[in-house]
Amino acid sequence: MTRNMHKTMTDLRMIKRACGIIRELSPGLLGFSITKAIIDAFIPYIAIFMSALIIDELVGNKDFELLMIYAFAAAGGTLMISITAELFSKRINVLSAMFEVRVKNYLNQVRLSMDFTMLEDPKYMELHARIIGTMFMVNGGITSVVGLLTKIFENAVSVIIAVIIIQKSITASKSSAAGSSVIHNPILFFLLLMAVIIVCIAITVRNSKTASKKEFGLFQNASTNRYLDYYHYHYMEDDQAAKDIHIFDQRKLIINEVLSKGRLPWMNIVNGRYSLMQRYFGANAVIAVFIGGFAYVFVGLRALAGSISLGSVITSYASIIRLVSSVSDLSVSLTQIKSNNNYLNMFFEYIDTPSRQHDGKELPEQRNDGWELEFHEVSFRYPSCETYAIHNLSMKISSKSRIAIVGTNGSGKTTLIKLLCGLNQPDRGSITLNGKDINELDYNAYTNLFSVVFQDFKLFAFPIGENVSASRDYEDEKVWHSLDVAGIGNKVRNLPLKLKQSIYKNVELDGRDLSGGEEQKMAIARALYKDAPIMIFDEPTAALDPVAEYEIYSKFNEIIGDKAAVFVSHRLSSCRFCDHIAVFHNGEIVQFGNHEELLEDSEGKYYELWSAQAQYYK
Ligand SMILES: Nc1ncnc2c1ncn2[C@@H]1O[C@H](COP(=O)(O)OP(=O)(O)OP(=O)(O)O)[C@@H](O)[C@H]1O
């Protein structure tokens, strides 16, 4: 198989795969669109064909009845076929709208089922931005496959009809005016005409190919969507960010950033695209005019010589014009569908990203003493980072044990939590659950073992009951109990809609905004409701007032019971209830023991941190 054939086969396989996804997301869309394309291809030829019949009749026998039949047939035929096409359009519009919604949903599903590591990986962030950008800003990728296939079918059918009509009307001589000249010889005339058309088409096709390739090159270098997306949704339209924007007067800075990193590069791309279109498609338009003139002269000469009828002049000329435009459009669509495969390639790379979330073995048996998690010389580096956030770390966490993790900023505490929960995977070493490597276990079953209050937790603009239970169906009693233990039950009881009260105003206009501390209590309630065997708290009381913090700590023993607890905090005094304290520094455990033991080492990191804090309180 030659390289070109291999490339064509790969292209076809990609289009076939895209069609499979389109059929799955919007059944019927492809079938209806292609059928309509074939109908559309016939529409202009009905008028051309019937006009020729009418003109021939007018200059010939002038049979009034026949003329009326032709006129009605022309009008009726066009009307019927147009109505059918319109009915198809209606259905196609509905199916297209459904497809657009479902493809967005499909991408959301892919994104949510991706490994957490991928979501943090700049490579996948960029890939996602490009897919969304090309899909919804330049209509490239899977969303344009239906449109391109439709154009290919419509123009291919149009070319076939045009060639049949031209061949029939040119070779069918009115008088058998024999002669050696091109004008009198229908076959020679047809071949010459086709030769001129083929040369012009070859130039048109080359132009279209170059334009499409350059166009893809333009968009390939565009990551402007990522900037626009970030500034718009994560900054300019985020009311939390508005405070900082106002106080630090960041308006000018942000508007300029959006302009220079997002809008201007985007404008350059669009301008580049327009000048490409002007240059190459303008040249194609000139060629089309040349062919039109050429066709007129040749067909006219044959009519003057009496070789073809006036009607044939009309059909030949109109069909030649349609042939040229259809071949040109066909070549553009074929080139575009090939270029579009570059976008499809990105799309497939994204959706094919392997995810551990789909498979895995069952969890090992729970032992009498519950669960035991163990880090075996684990090292971890974030994607595209050179230094290790966790380095050669070994430790054990078991049911009934309470471990506090302390350390300076950036020492790796949150990273340890993410590794523990299976969100990130070690680059070296392994983590085991009751002796089994967690990488081999079923992802969802494993993550179900954890209730976590992350340092940068997120609540959603849903009703409180749904936020706490993370579900639409929840047990009211259990939600109230969790809210009470977290110290926010009374606040919720005073809200008009209680558990049904939405928080934030992004979705419900009467949603309630919460203070930072109230949000944190809500996140604690959510962790309590889940009631998982391993509880993790990453700075869970950083936003709480001293009374609320005291109340939470006094309930911690009751909250945790027999479960394993991992507790990250900068307030060292609040770690004293833990059995063990692991002191982190530069991604490593530099000390391990209980509060009293650790304080004995006056050269140690813990002593340094404790003294600094104690002095501050004095
Ligand atoms: N998503 C990420 N991508 C790249 N580097 C990261 C990422 N998250 C954290 N890091 C880096 O990893 C190191 C450890 O970060 P980590 O969040 O674990 O620290 P921490 O001990 O929890 O800090 P803090 O006390 O400030 O919360 C830091 O140097 C940080 O810059």
Ligand as a Chemical Component Dictionary entry (heavy atoms), coordinates in Angstrom:
data_LIG
# 
_chem_comp.id                   LIG 
_chem_comp.type                 NON-POLYMER 
_chem_comp.pdbx_formal_charge   0 
_chem_comp.three_letter_code    LIG 
# 
loop_
_chem_comp_atom.comp_id 
_chem_comp_atom.atom_id 
_chem_comp_atom.alt_atom_id 
_chem_comp_atom.type_symbol 
_chem_comp_atom.charge 
_chem_comp_atom.model_Cartn_x 
_chem_comp_atom.model_Cartn_y 
_chem_comp_atom.model_Cartn_z 
_chem_comp_atom.pdbx_ordinal 
LIG N1  N1  N 0 -1.318 21.367 40.604 1  
LIG C1  C1  C 0 -0.031 21.621 40.805 2  
LIG N2  N2  N 0 0.804  21.680 39.753 3  
LIG C2  C2  C 0 2.109  21.927 39.922 4  
LIG N3  N3  N 0 2.691  22.115 41.113 5  
LIG C3  C3  C 0 1.913  22.063 42.207 6  
LIG C4  C4  C 0 0.508  21.823 42.112 7  
LIG N4  N4  N 0 -0.015 21.832 43.358 8  
LIG C5  C5  C 0 1.022  22.064 44.197 9  
LIG N5  N5  N 0 2.169  22.196 43.502 10 
LIG C6  C6  C 0 3.517  22.421 44.071 11 
LIG O1  O1  O 0 3.817  21.306 44.902 12 
LIG C7  C7  C 0 4.425  21.715 46.108 13 
LIG C8  C8  C 0 3.636  21.169 47.310 14 
LIG O2  O2  O 0 2.376  21.772 47.300 15 
LIG P1  P1  P 0 1.258  21.416 48.383 16 
LIG O3  O3  O 0 -0.002 22.063 47.948 17 
LIG O4  O4  O 0 1.245  19.967 48.606 18 
LIG O5  O5  O 0 1.850  22.155 49.671 19 
LIG P2  P2  P 0 1.214  22.316 51.103 20 
LIG O6  O6  O 0 2.190  21.769 52.069 21 
LIG O7  O7  O 0 -0.163 21.758 51.157 22 
LIG O8  O8  O 0 1.177  23.911 51.200 23 
LIG P3  P3  P 0 0.193  24.884 52.035 24 
LIG O9  O9  O 0 0.595  24.786 53.470 25 
LIG O10 O10 O 0 0.543  26.202 51.479 26 
LIG O11 O11 O 0 -1.182 24.472 51.768 27 
LIG C9  C9  C 0 4.488  23.243 46.061 28 
LIG O12 O12 O 0 5.790  23.603 45.701 29 
LIG C10 C10 C 0 3.532  23.639 44.967 30 
LIG O13 O13 O 0 3.996  24.752 44.259 31 
# 
loop_
_chem_comp_bond.comp_id 
_chem_comp_bond.atom_id_1 
_chem_comp_bond.atom_id_2 
_chem_comp_bond.value_order 
_chem_comp_bond.pdbx_ordinal 
LIG N1  C1  SING 1  
LIG C1  N2  SING 2  
LIG C1  C4  DOUB 3  
LIG N2  C2  DOUB 4  
LIG C2  N3  SING 5  
LIG N3  C3  DOUB 6  
LIG C3  C4  SING 7  
LIG C3  N5  SING 8  
LIG C4  N4  SING 9  
LIG N4  C5  DOUB 10 
LIG C5  N5  SING 11 
LIG N5  C6  SING 12 
LIG C6  O1  SING 13 
LIG C6  C10 SING 14 
LIG O1  C7  SING 15 
LIG C7  C8  SING 16 
LIG C7  C9  SING 17 
LIG C8  O2  SING 18 
LIG O2  P1  SING 19 
LIG P1  O3  DOUB 20 
LIG P1  O4  SING 21 
LIG P1  O5  SING 22 
LIG O5  P2  SING 23 
LIG P2  O6  DOUB 24 
LIG P2  O7  SING 25 
LIG P2  O8  SING 26 
LIG O8  P3  SING 27 
LIG P3  O9  DOUB 28 
LIG P3  O10 SING 29 
LIG P3  O11 SING 30 
LIG C9  O12 SING 31 
LIG C9  C10 SING 32 
LIG C10 O13 SING 33 
# 
